[in-house]
Structure formats: structure tokens, C-alpha cells
Amino acid sequence: MKTKSPTYPLRIPASMRSRLEKVCAEDGSSMNQFILLAVAEKLALVEAENVFAERRKRGDLDRLRKFLNREGGEPPRPGDEILPDDGEA
């Protein structure tokens, strides 16, 4: 059984629409697919920005600096050593 999605009339300027039609034709996708993907990408970006903004609020630079400048620590585990840069990987 198909679920019908609500429609939303979208006004696209003629110059933008012709570019969109060309890109979709080259890509083999529909304008609807292209626009849906663009909206999904933008939503993901906005949501990620919100997540990182919230994490920034919880950050403590003094605590980070203290951690990075701490004494001691443990030596690298086997395989984690930094190898000399001799041009070979």
C-alpha cells in the first residue's frame, strides 16, 4: 500500500529551473528527487550545527588544556608509535 505524501507548490525562478532541469537530466534523476535530497542535506547540516553548538556550550577549555599538558601518561601501545617520516607509508 502506497502512502501519499502531501504536496507543496514550489516556485522556482525560470533561470534556476532551467539549470536544475539540465543537472537532473545529466544525473538521470527527477527534479523532485534532486530537491528532496537538497532539503535533506540542508536539514542534516542544520541539525549537526545545533549538536556541535550544544557540545561547545559544555566544553571547558581550561580542563582541556590541563589534560593536554599533564605529566606522564603511558607509552604508545605496539602499532601506535609515530614512525619517522622517510617518505614511505
Phi, psi and omega in degrees: 000128180274140174260126181275127178276146176294149179264157178222115179292130183237126178265121180241127178305146185305318181295321179288322180295319180294322176294319179297315179300319180295313180298317181295320179296318179294325183276340183078024179244166177272162176298322179299314179299315182298312181294319178298317178295318179298318178294317180298317179296318180294318178299317179298319179296314180297317180295320178295319178300320179294319179298312181292326176296318177295318179295323178299322180298327182275351183290151180227099184296324179297317179295320178297313180299319178299318179295314183291332183261013184292156177279157171073229187099183179249153180293161179301144176284157179307128181097347180260002182294151174272118182276151176298145181280096180250012178086357179247145179262000000 
